[in-house]
Amino acid sequence: MKSKLLDRSYEIQSQIVAWRRAFHMHPELGFQEIQTAATVAKHLQSLGLRVKTGIGRRGVVAECGRGTPIVAIRADMDALPILEINEVPYRSHIPGIMHACGHDAHTAIALGVATLLSREDLPGTVRFLFQPAEEVCDDEGISGAPRMIADGAMEGVDAILALHVDAAKPVGDISIQPGPDSAGVDSFYAEIRGIGGHGSSPHKVVDPIYLAGHVILALHGIVSRRMHPFDPAVVSIGTIQGGQATNVIPDHVEMSGTLRYLEPHVQKLIHSEVERAFQVARTLGGDYQLKIEIGYPPMINDPGVAQLIHTVTAEMLGEEHVLPPERDMGAEDFGYMTACSPGAMFTLGCRIEGDERKHHSPRFDIDEGCLPLGAALLAEMALRFLRPGGGNASKD
């Protein structure tokens, strides 16, 4: 089905690309998105939207239209502490910081959506949430989404939409599926304590490295031997540090890792089993200290919103371009927002043909042909929510 919004999005494609490249050249880390937020706010104000800044510390909230229903569109703005190695005209100008996950594209796409919808007579409100710090937490362990929620960004929202670019899929394809779409993620930090001494006299010490070996086996057995086979879960050790000399047995070993789950009962079980695994150190004569930090919750795609995304994409691009996602246990703090109101996130193909760039790598990049598609899809989805029956004013 031909869409006027898609035609209009292609008309402003060069502007969306320019925004994306400007954000890419001037990346900012989580809760440091000062210039990014200023650029976003300035353009939204020029469109006549009602704009608030400083939401969730660095976030921007803007509205077009009035009254209810209210549909929100979220875009994250933060970059990553990675040194870019791409030789492109829009390469990062900030050494050691780059947009390696596509948040520059998300922000540019959302500005494109605002540009498109600012020309529409809306029977309700579209609220734009430009979010800081999806990738990191502040000194209180809180990321950008809950910070924005605490400042009222989700008040009155009837549904929320978001997208994430996907470097594994070609431009023109999306993925969407109802139910759990990304994992909840917690972290553990532990110290295994023994009694150190000379490496030549292991019988006179309580070797924490030996204790750690047994703890590692117990941790790695949690998913395979303590969890139900149909309950997705991950227990991964990320760091192990202990000792400084080849002939000295240290008195402690430090360890940390990540815990992933989709269901609350699985989270509780993982926590108890991690505690049980570290108790092995006491059984063998040592001791331990364990701290588990609660992180992002699972992101749940509402079935109704997911169906809206599916329907709009099938009509605009063709049913063959709507694919089920390849499931993994990645995390995304958009889950805080979908816990406040029905919502869903879809992935938007952005693969550079013949040279797929991995997310969170120094070579990450996108095919910018995805940008007008993302803007048109989100704009049409928002209209469809506000105009039950199809947002007909936007189609031929």
Beta strands, then each sheet from edge to edge (+ up, - down):
strand 1: 50-55
strand 2: 59-65
strand 3: 70-76
strand 4: 125-131
strand 5: 159-170
strand 6: 174-175
strand 7: 179-182
strand 8: 184-193
strand 9: 197-198
strand 10: 233-241
strand 11: 248-249
strand 12: 252-261
strand 13: 287-293
strand 14: 299-301
strand 15: 322-323
strand 16: 343-351
sheet 1: 1+ 2- 4+ 3+ 5+ 16+ 6- 15-
sheet 2: 7+ 14-
sheet 3: 10+ 12- 8+ 13-
sheet 4: 9+ 11-
end
